[in-house]
Amino acid sequence: MWYKTLKTALFVWIGKASMAKILLVDDDIVLGDALKEAFTAEKLALEVVTSAEDALQLLRHYQFDVLLFDWNLPGMSGVELCRKYRHNGGLNFIIFLTSEGQIERKEEALDSGGDDYLVKPFDKRELFARIRSALRRSRDRIDEVMTIGDVSLTPTSRLLKVGAKELQLTPRESSILEFLMRNKNRPYSAARLLTSIWPSDSEVSADNVRVLVANLRQKLALAERKDFVKTVHNSGYVVEEIIA
């Protein structure tokens, strides 16, 4: 039961408050047990849950430094878990640990909101190196300001700045712009934005995404930057970074 997991997490955190806290979501119990001892030696507190549903419950109540998601989970996949977590405003660094090594799988995982991808079987030294890198990057990510040219977006506050002008975005407008800015110079169709940002059980449709993009452009037009989100014929929407 998830409440037992919460109790375990609280015990771990009280006893090891100085350690970075990592959440592993993987139904491979043998792997989870094997990693716990290794993580302790690395001064990392590892909490393990075996389903996406338990992970979401845990993430509602506690804070972690890095999240490790398997792809093939019972019920909800790791990719769906990633989308739900990002849709709910989650900002922590996510590393996929999975036997799914195809490039299409990697692309889907990263487009869903993942930050890194490690194929099983892996060397624990590589995993710890990636976690250390994630911890360094996560320190700056929460208050991150994304900037392209004279346009900047703070995802946590959904504040858009164009030059000296400030504009407040809705959560969904901000999610779209953040995704396009993180994936600059790559066009995405409305359907692709839908599957990359929203969970599969969302009531949002591709038509809703087009409306949201139109609303976002209207706000950008107030600062005379409506063309910041461009349309590429037969490809979709793109934010371009002009390199001089």
FENVENKA-V195407 format. One record per run of one state. SS is the DSSP state (@ for helix, = for strand, . for the rest). FROM is the first residue (numbers start at 1). LEN is the number of residues. If there is no record, write none. Layout:
# FENVENKA-V195407
ss=<SS;SS>
from=<FROM;FROM>
len=<LEN;LEN>
This chain:
# FENVENKA-V195407
ss=<.;@;.;=;.;@;.;=;.;=;@;.;=;.;=;.;@;.;=;.;@;.;=;.;@;.;=;.;=;.;=;.;=;.;@;.;=;.;@;.;@;.;@;.;=;.;=;.>
from=<1;2;16;20;26;29;42;44;50;51;52;62;66;70;74;75;78;88;93;99;103;112;116;120;124;142;146;149;151;155;159;163;165;169;171;183;188;189;190;198;206;222;226;229;230;233;236;239>
len=<1;14;4;6;3;13;2;6;1;1;10;4;4;4;1;3;10;5;6;4;9;4;4;4;18;4;3;2;4;4;4;2;4;2;12;5;1;1;8;8;16;4;3;1;3;3;3;6>
